[in-house]
Amino acid sequence: MGLTKTEKFTDTQNNIAQIAKVLGHPARIAILQHIIKIDQCICGDLVDEIGLAQPTISQHLKELKNIGIIKGNIEGTSVCYCINQEKWTDITTLFTSFLNQNTNNTNSCC
């Protein structure tokens, strides 16, 4: 059987691409910014804060949780979310390393 496209790339390249894909939606960025801003677990006010329907918010939370950037705890009938600090640090390190690559090209091709 042939290689899948992701098998042609390193684990780091696939990891960066997967995270970038999840972070590529403005609603998910807004959700993360809100959680970071309030600096506590958030249980139900995202619909009012973000302005999207509950099922839409739930889908975005699911995507963020799938990559581990947020974590959730069940409290009564609601699920409360917060930033997974360990994963946040890992992502920060990963993207900082990627973005700080030397791009000083002495061969002025462009």
Summary of the structure (lengths in Angstrom):
residues: 110
radius of gyration: 17.5
end to end distance: 40.2
largest distance: 61.3
contacts: 239
relative contact order: 0.13
helix: 57%
strand: 12%
